[in-house]
Amino acid sequence: MRSSPRRLTVSLAILLSAALCLALAPRLAAHLFWPTFHSAKSAVSLDDEKGLQAVVVIEVPAFELLARFKEHYAALDLMAEIEAGRFEELETKFRDVELERFAGALALEIDGRSAPGKWRPVETPINGKGTEGFFVYLLEFAFDRSPRLGERVEVRLLNRALPGVQVVMANVAEAAGGWRVAESSIPPAAEYPELPEGAEYSEDLGLWSIDETKRDLRVVFARPAPGPSE
């Protein structure tokens, strides 16, 4: 999504300590697009070298995540846990809970059948960490075995995470190494998207919108038809 190695990660302990002592700042630093909305990007790609890949990135506003964290550990004195040095373990467990929750809300289909495998967290230091006012969760589909692909492959990625929440969404489909995107449900990017208050312009802003249909990404990959001499 909008991740960058230069973005600083923030511990929940730091945010929570500030919240408990200062009742939290009225507004945490916002990302470049919608400052207070959840966001999600679904992406699928296919090439001969890497095969079929599917990735979902979800960003949760820090103030929302902090509220969920405090609710999850409502029976504990969190300030005492911080002072006793036990907070990191709680944070890790909560991050795993969130990643499992998101993974359970994702589905991948190939040619109308459930793909063989499961969703798992992407191995990266920023996964489940706070950055620029958001907590970032990255998941990828791990195949149990390489899927059998014909000359034409229909892929569906369904994202049911964050039900009932307005989510700013983007979809991406890429093909290389002997494949092309023949069809997709991805709408054309808006040339001059309307900017909400507090947002800043970015080159890929036109890909993003609050559109529930983007929860259901459908892409058809196909190999180019052979030429007359082939």
C-alpha positions in Angstrom: 0.0 0.0 0.0 1.7 3.2 1.1 4.5 1.5 2.9 8.1 2.8 2.8 11.3 1.8 4.6 11.7 5.3 5.8 8.4 5.2 7.8 9.0 4.9 11.5 7.3 2.2 13.4 5.6 3.0 16.6 5.0 0.6 19.6 1.6 0.3 21.1 3.2 0.8 24.4 4.3 4.2 23.4 0.9 5.1 22.1 -0.9 3.6 25.1 1.3 5.3 27.6 0.7 8.7 25.9 -3.1 7.9 25.8 -3.2 7.0 29.5 -1.2 10.0 30.6 -2.4 12.6 28.1 -5.8 11.2 27.0 -4.2 10.9 23.5 -3.8 13.8 21.1 -7.0 14.8 19.4 -5.6 13.6 16.0 -2.7 11.3 15.3 -0.5 11.9 12.2 -2.5 10.9 9.1 -1.3 9.1 6.0 -1.4 10.8 2.7 -5.0 9.9 1.8 -8.0 9.7 4.2 -6.7 10.6 7.6 -9.3 8.7 9.7 -10.5 5.8 7.5 -9.4 2.2 7.4 -7.8 1.3 4.1 -7.1 -2.0 2.2 -5.4 -3.0 -1.0 -5.9 -6.3 -2.7 -3.3 -7.4 -5.2 -2.8 -10.4 -7.5 0.0 -11.1 -9.9 1.0 -13.9 -12.2 4.2 -14.7 -14.1 6.0 -17.8 -15.1 8.9 -17.3 -12.7 7.0 -16.5 -9.5 3.7 -18.1 -10.3 0.4 -16.8 -8.9 0.7 -14.4 -5.9 -2.0 -12.8 -3.8 -1.4 -10.1 -1.2 -3.7 -8.0 1.0 -2.6 -4.9 3.0 -4.9 -3.5 5.7 -4.3 -0.2 7.6 -6.1 0.5 10.8 -6.1 4.1 12.2 -4.0 4.1 15.4 -6.7 5.6 17.6 -9.1 2.8 16.5 -6.5 0.1 17.1 -5.6 1.5 20.5 -9.3 1.4 21.5 -9.5 -2.3 20.4 -6.3 -3.1 22.3 -7.6 -1.5 25.5 -10.9 -3.4 25.1 -9.1 -6.7 24.5 -7.1 -6.3 27.7 -9.8 -4.6 29.7 -9.1 -6.8 32.7 -5.5 -5.7 33.0 -3.9 -2.5 34.4 -2.0 -1.7 31.2 0.1 1.1 32.7 1.3 -1.4 35.3 2.1 -3.9 32.6 4.2 -1.3 30.8 6.1 -0.4 34.0 6.7 -4.1 34.8 8.2 -4.7 31.3 5.5 -7.2 30.3 3.9 -5.1 27.6 5.8 -6.4 24.6 4.3 -9.9 25.2 0.8 -8.5 25.3 1.4 -6.5 22.2 2.7 -9.5 20.3 -0.3 -11.7 21.3 -2.7 -8.9 20.2 -0.9 -8.5 16.9 -1.3 -12.2 16.3 -5.0 -12.0 17.1 -5.5 -9.2 14.6 -3.6 -11.0 11.9 -5.6 -14.2 12.5 -8.8 -12.2 12.4 -7.9 -10.6 9.1 -6.7 -13.9 7.6 -10.0 -15.5 8.4 -11.8 -12.9 6.4 -9.9 -13.4 3.2 -10.6 -16.0 0.5 -8.8 -16.9 -2.8 -10.4 -18.8 -5.6 -8.9 -20.2 -8.9 -11.2 -21.1 -11.7 -14.2 -21.1 -9.3 -12.6 -23.3 -6.6 -10.9 -22.5 -3.3 -7.2 -22.3 -3.8 -5.2 -25.0 -2.0 -3.4 -23.2 0.9 -4.0 -20.5 3.5 -3.4 -16.9 4.3 -0.4 -16.0 6.5 1.3 -12.9 7.7 4.0 -11.5 5.5 7.4 -11.7 7.1 8.4 -8.1 7.6 9.4 -6.0 10.6 6.6 -3.5 9.9 3.8 -6.1 10.0 1.3 -5.2 12.8 3.3 -2.1 13.7 2.3 1.6 13.9 3.5 4.0 11.2 2.3 7.5 10.4 -0.9 7.2 12.4 -1.8 3.7 11.2 -1.1 0.1 12.1 -0.3 -1.9 9.0 -1.2 -5.6 8.5 0.2 -7.5 5.5 -1.0 -11.0 4.5 -0.1 -13.3 1.6 -1.5 -16.5 0.3 0.7 -19.5 0.8 -0.1 -22.4 -1.5 0.0 -26.0 -0.2 1.1 -27.0 -3.7 1.6 -25.2 -7.0 -1.8 -24.7 -8.6 -2.4 -26.2 -12.0 -3.0 -23.3 -14.4 -4.4 -23.5 -17.9 -3.9 -21.0 -20.7 -6.6 -18.9 -19.1 -6.9 -18.5 -15.3 -9.8 -16.9 -13.4 -8.7 -15.5 -10.0 -11.0 -14.2 -7.3 -9.8 -12.5 -4.1 -12.5 -11.8 -1.6 -11.9 -9.4 1.3 -14.5 -9.6 4.1 -12.3 -7.9 6.7 -13.7 -4.9 8.7 -17.4 -5.6 8.0 -19.7 -2.6 8.5 -16.8 -0.2 8.3 -16.1 2.3 5.6 -12.9 1.2 4.0 -10.9 3.2 1.4 -9.9 0.4 -1.0 -7.7 -0.2 -4.0 -7.2 -3.2 -6.3 -4.2 -4.1 -8.4 -3.6 -6.8 -11.0 -0.2 -7.4 -12.7 1.0 -9.9 -15.2 4.5 -10.7 -16.7 6.6 -13.5 -18.1 4.2 -14.8 -20.7 0.9 -13.7 -19.1 -1.4 -10.8 -19.5 -4.4 -9.4 -17.7 -7.3 -10.2 -20.1 -10.1 -9.0 -17.8 -10.5 -7.5 -14.4 -13.1 -6.0 -12.1 -10.8 -3.0 -11.4 -12.4 0.3 -12.3 -10.3 2.9 -14.2 -8.4 5.2 -11.9 -10.0 8.6 -11.5 -8.0 11.2 -13.3 -8.9 14.0 -10.9 -10.1 12.3 -7.7 -11.9 14.4 -5.1 -9.6 14.9 -2.1 -11.2 14.7 1.3 -10.3 17.3 3.9 -6.8 16.7 5.3 -5.7 14.5 2.4 -2.8 15.2 0.2 -2.3 14.5 -3.5 -0.3 11.4 -4.6 0.3 9.8 -8.0 -1.8 6.7 -7.1 -4.6 8.5 -5.3 -6.9 7.8 -8.2 -6.8 4.0 -7.4 -8.5 4.6 -4.0 -12.1 5.0 -3.2 -14.8 3.9 -0.7 -16.4 1.3 -2.9 -17.7 -2.0 -1.5 -17.4 -3.7 -4.9 -13.6 -3.6 -4.5 -13.9 -6.2 -1.8 -14.4 -8.7 -4.5 -11.4 -8.6 -6.9 -11.8 -10.7 -10.0 -9.1 -11.0 -12.6 -8.7 -13.2 -15.7 -5.1 -14.0 -16.7 -4.3 -15.4 -20.1 -1.4 -16.2 -22.3 -1.0 -14.2 -25.4 -2.4 -15.9 -28.5 0.4 -17.3 -30.7 1.3 -15.4 -33.8 0.8 -16.8 -37.4 4.3 -18.2 -37.6 4.2 -19.9 -34.1 
